[in-house]
Amino acid sequence: MMVALFSSTSPPRLFQYALACILFGALSYRNIWTGAPGGSEPEHRQLAFLDEATVGPNYRGLVHPSLIDSDINKRMPTLESKDDDSCDDILLYMPHEFANSGHASQLNNYLHAAMMATLMNKAMVVLEFPWRNSHGPIGGMSQFGTPKDYDKNPKSFPNGLLRLINPPDWLTRKCPLPCQASYNYGDDESQYYQAWEKHIVTTAQLGAALATHSIIKDFSSVEDNNIQCQNDNGRQVKVLPVGPRDIRGYSKAQFQEFGWPNPNMNNALPPSPRKDWALRLGAKPHEAEIFSALKENRDIWDYISALMGRSSIVQFQPWIERDLEAYINTASLPLDVSYDGIHIRRGDKLRFEAKSGVKKYWDSVQETDPDAVRTNFIPLRHYLSQYDDLKCSDEPRLVFIASDSPAQVKQEIDELPKDQDGNSITNDECHKFQFIFTPAANDADMTSGGFHLHRDRTGPAHKYTKNIASVADLMIMAKSDMFIGEYNSNWGRFLRVFRLRLNDDGTLDRTKDVKVAWGNTDPGIIGL
């Protein structure tokens, strides 16, 4: 079943670039980090927010510009003429069902859809909810709010998730929305959307299925769920419409027999289709060969992460880029020096997903310290224990903290011991810290409601301001020299994708991997 799902056909025009790609890789990619022998702390260039190479925009994506594969679009197939077959097979991603979730949740689902689209050898096109023809729950036509220049020309700003990001050409293949004429797109966007929506799993359908204990949808055959229609260029096209729940359903169905949720990918994907998948994600020929020979699950998923991270898979829209730069430059974070990042997720997670992890932590603490006073969260000092295996230093480490409970974290910082210069120090005085937050952390109105966008009902302009603050936190964390977090949060799993690298020789570099503070140490499948 598995092999039949994937086409073994590599993208057109790909191998004519093979020699050029290899030469380009030798010239333009540098081995930035090298691990020290014996498992000691790696010797590496210390990362600052701004790219020292200054070869591109610093606020457009989550990876330093010098690490972006700038030639990927030249190697990948895109629609060039009406007779081109690049858009004959499309994954139509409809993300609206998760519009009320936090940034990292929505972006993780987008990554997962992109991963599955490339695995299936489909172009991925995003279809957003037609806000202008409905009375949706979120104003401004997007869950991410309205930038300052929105009112001048609202129609120039896309809806929904596309208000935030601009999917790259290599992923969309420059394909327009499919079958617009036959689905009456020009007459009524709502009618067009509803025609595709009936094929995806919605919240209402899910609720009804759970209530009746029925099977909501058969995801076992992608081919049976493809919709055949005529594209506007006259060509027949296969369209697989999916929402966030659908794409997870297809993943589970296709990998089920190999041990879901941790499938044995070496068995699931033989070398040949695996090599083709890597090429569709922008791998150079020598990288695809290396990837096809990997045996361990974690190596396979991490290699895919490294390919996706450098591919501009998440590139922000121009207005987001503009406002991120303005916002980040108002923070007290020096942009040209090395810094670390710590993400501390509390809020609603403490009532649900994190509850068992917090209990296990305090049970462990009280085994050696019975008098320890429990809290309903894991304290900052435990995150700082991740520095215990690093060399002591007389110089304070600059640490940026992102949290949905900044006031609580600041109180914990106040309670840490201090040196004569006011730096926070560990109990053994091995490490010193200077902590930094973004301006939003000082504004209770900005941090209320956690990371779930639907909880902010103050209007689209204010929602946009919170959106910029949250994305700024993501960007600063992604580019930090060292990142401490956990995989209980979508943030930890999402950011990890952008912290893995490939060396010039195609080998995987985990030097900038996440230091997991607590909980599960396996990030799992990308985007889940």
Secondary structure as UniProt FT lines:
FT   HELIX           2..5
FT   TURN            12..13
FT   HELIX           15..17
FT   HELIX           18..28
FT   STRAND          33..34
FT   HELIX           37..39
FT   STRAND          43..44
FT   TURN            52..53
FT   HELIX           65..67
FT   TURN            70..71
FT   HELIX           72..75
FT   TURN            82..83
FT   TURN            86..87
FT   STRAND          89..93
FT   HELIX           95..98
FT   TURN            99..100
FT   HELIX           103..119
FT   TURN            120..121
FT   STRAND          123..126
FT   HELIX           131..133
FT   HELIX           139..141
FT   TURN            143..144
FT   TURN            148..149
FT   HELIX           150..152
FT   HELIX           154..156
FT   HELIX           160..163
FT   HELIX           169..172
FT   TURN            173..174
FT   TURN            178..187
FT   HELIX           189..197
FT   TURN            198..199
FT   HELIX           203..212
FT   HELIX           222..225
FT   STRAND          227..230
FT   TURN            232..233
FT   STRAND          236..242
FT   HELIX           244..255
FT   HELIX           256..258
FT   TURN            259..261
FT   HELIX           265..268
FT   HELIX           271..280
FT   TURN            281..282
FT   HELIX           285..292
FT   HELIX           297..309
FT   TURN            310..312
FT   STRAND          315..316
FT   HELIX           318..328
FT   TURN            329..330
FT   TURN            335..336
FT   STRAND          340..344
FT   HELIX           347..351
FT   TURN            352..354
FT   HELIX           355..368
FT   TURN            370..371
FT   HELIX           380..384
FT   HELIX           385..387
FT   TURN            388..389
FT   STRAND          397..403
FT   HELIX           406..415
FT   TURN            420..421
FT   STRAND          424..425
FT   TURN            427..428
FT   STRAND          432..436
FT   HELIX           439..442
FT   HELIX           444..447
FT   TURN            448..451
FT   HELIX           453..455
FT   HELIX           460..478
FT   STRAND          482..485
FT   TURN            487..488
FT   HELIX           490..497
FT   TURN            498..499
FT   STRAND          501..502
FT   TURN            504..505
FT   STRAND          508..509
FT   TURN            511..512
FT   STRAND          515..516
FT   TURN            526..527
//
